């Protein structure tokens, strides 16, 4: 269980918000006859009793979490009311390992609170819970049968994702009465803390380092041929996705390893929790069995003699301190799965001291170690070009000074070197009798532009292939950090980081226009980790005026992805080309994102073109 703040850290802010919205009813300690769990949960996302003490609240313990920063237990009222909007389950935060056991009948005293995972600034929904330094738990009896789990199925989860927030409350849905038959988020919220189950589900998000995976209860919902669930637009949030964790610590009980497309066979049962890193999460006391469906890593076709193969690959903070096995695995993928592209645009190459923040900005050791590993696996001996950044100016892991790097096969491609670039001087397009030239190659694109503040500056290079000039612009746009999640209390959630990405896209679009002003049919390839979707405003800005085409759009819709996040397969990595490039083949090579064992969290992209 990941938690960035103490469990009580966000309560005062949420109480203030709830008071302002008129959602709090103050109360004196209440007896079991007066207050039951459904009365605490209420019919909205905020308890009507938030901030109030309660006593003798009855229920059966359905789950215990005895490790991590969120220790406590879930209990559920065996005598539910008739309102589908009110949950009958509740989490009790104890702070230390609970002494109760599953099946205990208990009466609980404590203070009703609303905990926002990650803090109120995230805009996230809250978890209604009981918490207090002097909470009292009385065990009435033990060994009781658990309340029958609510089975979450394709039929029970609505197709619509969430109600729209009200402008009067800043688009928050917190104060809206839940409509569990109309909206998926309302349905899940109406089950918060309750014992639920899923059965025979398909894995749509591989097991990660935090012992969690994602399944879907809607097997036909935007499915792709490899078993994932494609995120196709801002209106296709994929309502059938559910995160799975387990109540037991991985020290006590290993979590199963699963890839996308595998089956979680049998019944998985436990309380429905809510967290910062996935929203509604089934915390399993009973976990199904993973059935391996044999997902294979893809291999792209080898380029023909007259085809130029270019690739973009985010190698995820590659540093000299990484084990040789990471270099070898990445190198093997370049040679085998990517068929040794002529040009590789690499993102997240760290400096020679890795994440140590010692002022180092050179990356020759990192790059050469990778080049040597590729050659050792039977690939070409690549040459490379890059421009070192200023120290700690390009974002990413502190001290790592990540940058973009071109690797190219000198037996197939020539690099046109011009000038001596530095981190702060931008390359310019000039007109010559032979067409457009760059003042600096390699060079950086408009590095003084505020659009690149705390972000990677694009790397620009001029190549020649079989007598034809091709300009490449390697990118790594600013991340989505700070954006609100799909499960945010604000619907739709705010995508604040997109503002800067659109500014970055506008700068690249302007550069491509400058090249085409000199020569309309110039061949320009813009590629990299753009940290945004093909349907986003970022890509619309990048392609504005028809100066570029996003070539992943030539693939069938179910194959347009390079990344898996929270069970949604989606596109973050792109290769775009000017309209003069019409003879090409595009491939998103699925070798990482769908697998528990990854060299990177991104799938590389390959374009084979005839300039």
N, C-alpha and C positions, 0 to 999 in steps of 0.2 A: 504494500500500500504506500503510494507516494504522497507526501504532504509537505507543502512549502511553508506552512504556518502552523502554530499551535492550534488545536481544535477550537479554542475559545477566542482566537485573535480577531475574528471578523464579526463577532456577535454584536458589540456596541453599535457598529456602523449599520448593521441590518436592522437592529431595533429602532434606530433613528429613522431609517427609511420607512419602516413599517408604521411607526407612529405618524409620520408625515402623511402617509397614505390612508390613515385611519383604519389600519388593519389589526391593531392590538386592542384586546380587551383585558384590562388588568383584573387580577383575581387574587383572592386569598387562597391558602392551601385548601384543596378540595378533597373530599373523601371519594372512595371507589364508586359510591352510588351516584356521585355527581359528575365525575370526569372519567371517561374511558379513552382509549387511544384515538378512536375516530373523532372525538371531540377536540383532542389536541391537534391532530392533523388538519382538521377543517376541510373546507371545500375549495380553497385556493392553495397556492404554493407556500404561503406564509401562515403559520399557525395563528389562530385568533387569540391564543394564550401566550404568545412569545414574550419572554421576560418574566413570566409569572411562575410562582412555585405551585406544584401539585403534589398530592400524596395518595398513596394506596392505589396506584394505577395498576390494574390486573392484566396478566397475560402469560403466555407460554413462551419460554425461551426457544427461539428457532435457529439461532446461530451465535457463535462466539468468535471474536477476533482477539487473540491473546499475544499479538506481536505487532511491531511497527509503532507508528506515532498516533494511530487511531484505534486504541484498544477499547473494547467495550463489547456489548452484545445487543442482539435484536430480540425483541419479544413482540408477540401478536395476540390480540384479543380473540379468544375462541367464540365470542358471541358478537358477531358483526352487526352493524346497523344495515339499513336497506338502501343507503345512498351510495351509488357506485363512484361518486367523486371523492369519498373519504377513505383514506387508507386505514387499514386495521393493524399496521405494523409500525414499529418505531425503534430507532437506535438509541441506546443508552451509552453515552461516553463516560467511561470510568477512569481513563488515564493510565491505569495499571491493569495487569491481567485480571479479568473477571473471575470471581469465585463460583459463579453459577455454571450450570451445565445445560446442554440442549435437552429439552423435555421438562425442565423445572417449571413449575407454576409459581409465579412471583407476583409480588406487589412492590411497586417502585415509587419512591419519592424523589423529586428533583426539581430543577428549573427548566422550563421549556425554552429552547433556544433555536436559533436558525444559524447554521454554520455554512459559510460560503467557502468552498474549497479554493485555496489560492488567494483568498481575500476579496473584499468587495470591489476592488479596482478591476478585477477580471471581468466583471459584468455577469459572472456565472450565477446559475440558480443556487439555491441553498438547500441544505438538508435539515429537516425538522428533527430535533432530538431532545433528549433529556440529559442535562449535565449539571453537575454541582460538585464542589469540593466535599460537601457533606451529604451527597446523595445516599439514600437508604434503600437497600434491596432486601426484601424479606422473602425467603423461600418457603412456600406453603406446602408443596409436595414435589416429588421427583418422578421421573419415568413416564411422564404423560405423553400421549400421542400428540404429534405436531398437527397444527391446522393444515388441512389439505392444501397443497400448493395451487396457486392460480397458474394454469397452463398458458404460456404465451405462445400464440400460434399466428399463422398467416392471416387467419380470419379475425382474430381478436385485435390485431394492431391496425388502426385506421390507415388509409392511404394518404390522407393529408398529414403534413408533418407537425405544424404548430399554428395556433391562432396568431394573428397580427397583434403586436403590442399597441397600446393606446398612446397617441401623441401626448396626452395630458400627463402621462407618467414616463415620458422619455422612451416610448416603445416597450416598456416593461410589461410582461404578462403576469407578473406576480399577483396582482390584485384581481385577475379574472377568475371567475368560477370555472373549475375544471370541467371539460367536456370529453370524458374518456372514450366516448363512442365516435367522436368527430376528429380528434387530433391525436397523433402518436405520442407527442410529448406529454399531453394531458393524460393519456392512458397510462404511460409509464409512471408519471407522477402520482396517479391515483393508487399505484401499487408500491410506492416508496416504503421500504422497510418490511414489506410483506414477504411471506414465503412464496416463491414462484418457481416455475420450472420450464425448461425447453427440452425437446426430444428430437433426436436424430437430425441434427442441424448440420449445415455446411459451414466450414471454416472460411471466412472472408478476410481475416487478418491474422497473419502468422503469429505464433508464440514469440513474445518479445523478452527483453532482458529483465522485465519487471514481473514475469510470471503471469501473463495475461494474454488472451487471444480474443478474437471476435468471430461471432457466428451470425448467420442470418436465419430468421424463421420464415423468410419469404424467398424460396429458392429460385423463383422466376423473376425477381425484381432486379431489372437492369443487369442481368447476369452476363458474364463474358465466358468465352469457351474454356478458360483455364480455372474457372470456379469462383472468381471474384464478383464483386458488385460494383459496377461502374458509376462514378459520380459524374453525371452528364451535364448538369446545370445547377444553378443556385436553387432551383425549384425541385430538384431530384435528390433530396437528402438521404434517401434509402431508409425507410422507416423500420425495416425488418432487422436492422443491425443491433446486436446486443453484445456488450463486453462480458467476458467470463474471467473471473478470478477464483481463488479458492480460499476457504477460511483458514486452512492449515498453513503454517509456515513452510516454505520450501525446504527448510532444514529438516522438518519432520516428515514432509511428504512431497516428493518431486512433482513438479507441474508437468503435464504432458507437452511434448514437442509436436507442433502441427504446422503444416504449410497450408497456404490457400488451396481450396479445393478438397482438402481432407474432410472426413466426416467425424463429427463428435457424436458417436453412436450411443444410444440409450438415453436415459434421463439424467439431466443436470439440474440440480435443485438447490435452492438456498435463498436467503433474503436478497431483495433488490435494493442495492445501495446507489449512491450518487457520488462521483468524484470529479476532480479537476481534469483528469487525463482521459476522459472517455464518457463522462456523463453516467447514464444509468447502467449499472453493473450488477450482474448476478454473481453474488459471492457464494460459491458452491460449497455446501457441506457434502453433497453427493455429486460426483463429477463423472460425466460419461467417458467412454473410451474412444481414443483417437484411432480412426481407421485410415491408414495411408493410401491415398488414391494415386500415388506415383507421379506427382508433378515433376516435370523435367525442365532443366534450364535450356533456353533456346540458343540456337546457333544461327547467325546470319549468313547469308550467301557471300561467297568471295567475290570481290569486284572483278569485272572483266578488264582486259588490258586497256581499253579506252574509257574506262569509268574511273572517276576520282571518288574515293571513299573517304568521307569525313564523319567524325563521330564526336559526340559530347558525352562526357562521363564525369560525374561528381564522385570523387574517390574518398570523400568523407574524412577530412582532416588527416591526410596522409603526411606522416612525419618520420624522420630517421629513427626515432625511438620506438616506432611500431615494430612488432615482431616481424622477422623475415617472412613468416608464413602469410602475413597480410600482403606484403609485396608480391610474393610468389602467387598467391591466389588471384590477385588483381591482374598480374602479368599473364597468367594462364588464360584468364577470361579474355584479355585483349587479343591473344593469339588464337585461341580456339573459338570462343563464342562471338567475338567481333571480327574474326578473320583478318586481323592485322590491318586496320584502316590506314590509308595513306596519311591522314592528318587526324590527330586526336586533340580535341579541346578539353583540357582537364580543369576541373574546379576543385577547390579546397586542397591545394598543395600548400603545406605549411613550410615555414622557414626552417633553416638548418638546426635550430635548437628546439623545434616543436613548440609546445605550449609554454615553455620557459620564457618569461617576459624579461629578456636580457638585452634588448635592443637589436638583436640579430634580425636582418631582413632578407639576407641572401637565401636561396633555396637550391643551390647547385647540388648539395649532398642529397637532398630529398629526391630531386629529379633524376640524378645519375643512378641512384640506387634502384629506382623504378625502371629506368632504361636498361640497366644491366639485367634485371630480373626478366624483362620481356625477351631480351636476346637469349638468356639462358633457357627460356621455354620455347625456343625455336622461332621467335619473331624477328623482325628487322632490328637493326641497331639504329634507333631513332635519334635524330638531332632535335634540339629544342630551342625555343625562344620564349622570353617573358620579359616583364619589366617589374623590378622589385618595388613594393609599395613603401610608403612612409611607415615608420613604426607605429603600430597601434592606431592606424587611421582607417582601416578597411573592414572593421567589424569582425564577426566570427569569434572563435574561441580566443579568449584573452591571451596575448603573447604569441599566438600562432601565426599571425600575419598571413592568412590565407590569400592566395592569388590564383589567377588563371595562367595556364601554361599551354603553349602549342608543342606537341610532339609531331614530327613529320619524318617520313621515310625518304631520305635523300636519294635513294635509288629510283624513286618514282616522282618526287616532287622537289621543286627548288623554292627556296625562300629568298625573297628580295629584301636585302638589308639596306636600310637608308637611315643615316644619321645615328645619333646616340641618344636614346630616350632616357628620361628620368621620371620619377613618380609624379611630378607636378606639371610637366609640359605636355600638352595635348598634341596629337598628330593632326595634320590638316590635309585636306584634299586640294591638290593643285592640278591645273590643266596643262597638259603637254601635247606635243604633236602626235604622241602615241596613245593619248587618252589620259585618264586620271592616274595620278601618282600620289603617294603619301609622303609627307615631309619626314615622318618617322615611321619606320617599319623594322621591328615591332614598335608600337606606340600605344599610348593610352588615349581613350576617347574622352575628351572634354573633362579632365580630372578636377578642374576647379569648379565645375557646376555643382551647386548645392544638392542636386539630385543624388550625388554619390556620397554624401556625408555619412560616415560610419558604414560604408558599403564598398564592395569591390568595384573597381573601375574597369570598364571593358578593355580587353586586350585586342588590338587591331594588327593584322599582318597581311602582307601581300605575297601571294604564292603564284608560281607558274606551273602549269601542268600541260604537257604536250603542246607548248607554244601559246597556251591560253592563260590570261591573267585572271585570278580569282582572289577577291578580297574576303577575308574572314574576320568576323567580329565575335570574340568570345566573351560571354556574359555570365555573371552570377548576381542576379538582382537581389535586393534586400529581402529578408525572410518575412514570413507571416507572423513572427513573434509580436505579441500585443493585440492581435486580432481576437475578437470574441468568438467563442466556439459555436458550433451548430446548436448546442443545448443551452445557449445563453438565455438569461431572463429577458433579454431584448430580442424581439423577433420582428424583422430579421436582425441578426447580430451585426455589430459594427466591424467593418474591415478597414481599420485605420491605416494599416501598413500599405494598402493599395495606393494611397495618395502618392507616396514616394516612388513606388514601382511605376506608376503612370508617368511621373516626371522622368524617370530613367528611360522608359520606353520612348518618350518623346525625344530625348537626346539621341538615342540610337536611330530612330526614324529620321531625324534631321541629318545625321551623318550619312545615312544611305541615300537620302535625297541629294546631298552634296556630290556623292559619287556619280549618281545618275544624271545630274545636271551637266556633267562633263561628257558622259557617255551613257545614253539612255539604256543601252542593252548591256551595260556592265554586269558582270557576274559577282554578286555579293551573297555570302552565306552568313547569316546571323544565328548563332547557336549558343546553347548553354542552359544552366539551371536558372530559369526565369522566376521560379517560386510563385507561379500563378497558372491559372487554368486557360485552356484554349478559348473558353467562352467569356473570359474576364475582360474588364475594361483595360487592363494592362496590355493584353494582346490586341485589342481593338486599336489602342493608341500606337502600338508598334507597327501594325499593318496599315494604318490610316493613309489614305490616298492611293492605295494599291501599290505601294512601293515594295511590299514584301508579302509573301504567302506563307502561312503556317503549314508546313508540309505534313504534319501529323494528321491534319484534316483529310488527307487522301486515304487514310486507313479506314476500314469499317469502324463504326462507332464503338463496338465492344472491345476494340483493340487499341483505343486511344488512351493509353495510360503509361506512366513511368514510376509510379509511387503508390504506396498503400498507407493510408492514415485513418485510424479508427474504423477500419473495415470498409472504407471507401477506396476503390482503385481510381486514381486520378492522374492528371497530367501536370507535371511541374517542369519537365525538361523538353526543350523544343529545338528544332532546326527549321529556320525560315530562309527562303531564297527570293531573290528578285525575279520578276516575271520572265526575264530572259532565259532562265533555267527551266526548261520544260521536260527534258528527258531525264527522269530520275526514278529511283526506287527508294522508298522509305521503310525503315524497320525500327520499331521499339523493341529492343532485345531484352526479354524478360528473364533476368538471371539473378535478381536480388530481392526486389520489393515484396515478392510473394512468399519468400522463404524465411524460415526461422534462422537459418545460417546464412549470413549476408557478408559480402565483402564491403558493401556500401548499402545505404538505404534507398538509393536511386537505381533505376534501370538505365543503362546507356542507350543512346539513340544513334543510328547509323543512316547516312544518306549516300547512296551511290548515284553519281550524276555524270552526265556528259556535258562539260562546259561548252 
